[in-house]
């Protein structure tokens, strides 16, 4: 069974450099300023390919429409590259600058989001996620007359709708992938995981103590294990990151993936 070990940010960059110098790895790289996409091929006779995407979404909590647009564009490009190589699996990782309770996270996990129900400044959950607290997402409004009032309050412009959804005539943003979070898929300790299964914190600085980093994957892969993050009581003793041996203000995430038997069967049929 082929196994891929994949880590966010620094690990991703070092992995990319090693693979680029290897004659046995095939890569396709697409640069979109804030994201990168690569095609990774395992180094054996019975090789398997996987698309790997990495993103650092805009931080500004008030620019939720930009954040959604960036993520939407990455996922569309990843799907295109996957289809070009025979619908191979996809791994998406990075700093999404959104909390697990946010509408942006909901968009990633459910493939769509109707943005008209939300204040664009609350899409990421960052503004309501103070240090040591989880962000709370506002409930969707059900009554039409309340919806009209909130639309007036939210003040979305056509340009902002276009940025988020890709067109100015619609309010629903879609992406084509069926994504699962590797950390939410692998059971962890209550000391380090929240109710969604995500780490309690992946970053700690003056503005936030919480989770904004994720590793997502599609069908054809299964996470076999993950690198657990630090418990909050240990993390808070640092009084903020970076700290001594932790050279970043984000904790490292890493997941070991295995290709599923279904993926092997599919490639044998198409090969």
WOURZI-V816107 format. One record per pair of residues at least 6 apart in sequence whose ideal C-beta (glycine too) atoms are under 6 Angstrom apart, sorted by the first residue. I is the first residue (numbers start at 1). J is the second residue. Records with the same first field share a line. If there is no record, write none. Layout:
I->J ; J
This chain:
1->258
2->42 ; 48 ; 259
3->256 ; 258
4->257
5->256
6->91 ; 255
7->254
8->93 ; 213 ; 253
12->54
19->25
24->43
25->41
26->41
27->38 ; 39
28->39
29->38
30->37
34->56 ; 70
35->55 ; 74
36->54
37->53 ; 77 ; 78 ; 81
38->52
39->51
40->50 ; 52
41->47 ; 49
42->48
48->259
49->85 ; 88
50->88 ; 89
51->78 ; 81 ; 82 ; 90
52->91
53->74 ; 78 ; 92
54->93 ; 94
55->74 ; 94
56->94 ; 95
57->67 ; 70 ; 96 ; 97
58->66 ; 67
59->97
61->124 ; 126 ; 127
62->121
64->120 ; 123 ; 124
65->120 ; 160 ; 163 ; 164
66->163
67->104 ; 124
68->164 ; 173
69->163 ; 164
72->173 ; 175
75->175 ; 177
78->90
79->176 ; 177
82->88 ; 90
86->270
89->218 ; 220 ; 221
90->218
91->217
92->216
93->215
95->212 ; 213
96->214
97->124 ; 212
98->104 ; 105 ; 124 ; 125
99->125 ; 129 ; 135 ; 210
100->196 ; 198 ; 211
101->125 ; 134 ; 135 ; 137
102->124 ; 125 ; 135 ; 137
103->113 ; 118 ; 123
104->123 ; 124
106->113
107->113
108->179
111->175
112->172 ; 174
113->173
114->171 ; 172
115->164 ; 171
116->171
117->140 ; 141
119->154
125->135
128->135 ; 136
129->135 ; 208 ; 210
131->209
132->209
141->147 ; 150
158->168
161->168
162->168
164->173
165->173
177->218
179->216
180->217
181->214 ; 216
182->215 ; 217 ; 223 ; 226 ; 255
183->198 ; 226
184->196 ; 197 ; 198
185->223
186->223 ; 226
188->228
191->231
192->199 ; 200 ; 228 ; 229 ; 231
194->200
198->211
199->211 ; 229
200->232
201->209 ; 210 ; 211 ; 235
202->211 ; 213 ; 250 ; 251
203->212 ; 249 ; 250
204->235 ; 240 ; 241
205->240 ; 249
213->250 ; 253
215->253 ; 255
220->260 ; 263
221->257
222->258 ; 260
223->255 ; 257
224->256 ; 258
225->256
226->255
227->254
229->251
241->249
242->248 ; 249
